[in-house]
Every structure is written in structure tokens, then in C-alpha cells.
Amino acid sequence: MVALGLGVTFLPGLYCRAVAARDDSIAILELGDRSIYRTIGIMWRRASARGEQYRDLARLLRVLTAREFPDCTVLGAA
């Protein structure tokens, strides 16, 4: 609806940098000194047979996020 000129919205920063910034019909404005954040996690059952693969996935996600979005804070041990 924003691209059609029918409104405004709050979008996650990652989306703005990855997708919305490429759309000339959308104007992106950052909120001044207001800090808005969210925490994203990955979880699995301790008894899962794929625990090691999930840990590998979590490590990969941390590395990619830190590399692609350097202004994001990545928590947890790499």
C-alpha cells in the first residue's frame, strides 16, 4: 500500500536495506535517535537428532548477519 501512495508503515531495517531501498516508489526515513530493536532466535529440542546441524546453522546465521548487516548486534558465541 505504501508503494501505491496509500499509507505509511514501519518496516524492519533489514528489509529496508535488502528490498525496499531498491524500490524508487518508496521513501525510507530513519527514526532519529530512537532505538528500536528486536531479538531473533533459533531454537530446537535438546533431544533432536539434528542438534549439531542446528548449531551449525546458528553459527552460519551469526556469521552471515554480522557480515551482511554490520550495524546489527549479533549475540551468542560464534
Residue pairs with C-beta under 8 A, 6 or more apart in sequence:
1 7
1 9
2 8
2 9
2 26
3 23
3 25
3 26
5 25
10 36
11 20
11 28
12 38
13 69
13 71
13 72
14 69
14 72
16 28
17 69
20 26
20 28
21 28
37 73
39 75
42 54
42 57
42 58
42 61
44 50
44 51
44 54
48 54
58 76
59 78
62 74
62 76
62 78
63 78
65 72
65 74
66 72
66 74
